[in-house]
């Protein structure tokens, strides 16, 4: 099977730990999307959400350390994504579905691009800015 997402170096934001987390997120999203994967869907879904929760905590600590001025909004976006994933998990569990619906996979993919790539690039640029107080 072709991967649902294929990591591209252009997605890197230049912060090694965050980029490693994002690569792992792509791996876990691919596992979730893979109909050939024999692990139960809730197990795969939970692995992704556990990783995202840990990633968000690491990212927020980093943003706090660098004094990122938009930390509150960024952290609120994390809260909203975790709430959406919690609802999706409840729906998966209630339905007994063995796969995540295509529309839900596309929503996860869209979130990944919009947040993990575009929004995270903003704090990467701030981190590298010569105007940032060190």
Phi, psi and omega in degrees: 000141175283140179298145177295319177233139175240120182300136176238137180302333179297342179280345181299142177256359176086014175240107193308311183297319180291317178298320178298318177299317181294321177297319178294323178299317178300316179300316182288325175295318178298320178298319180296322183278348187279109180291346179277343182294128185275348180291146179302144184301321180294326177296315179293319179297316180296324177298318179295313183292324176299316179297316181296319179299315179294319178299313181300319179297315178299315182296316180294322175298318178298313181297323176295316180300322183270359179069038182297122187291340181255025182304315184299313179295321180295315179295323177296324176297323177296316180299317180296319180295318179295324177295317178297319179293324177297317177296318179298320179296317178299319178296317178299315182295316182295323183280337184072014182298145178266357180219160173272133180300149180305319181298322179289321176297319178296323178295320177296317179298314178299316177301314182304312180294314184292321184263299187295332180262302186286307183293319180293332177297329179297315180286334175296317178295320177299315181301323182272351185296132178291346180277345180292136176285132182260000000 
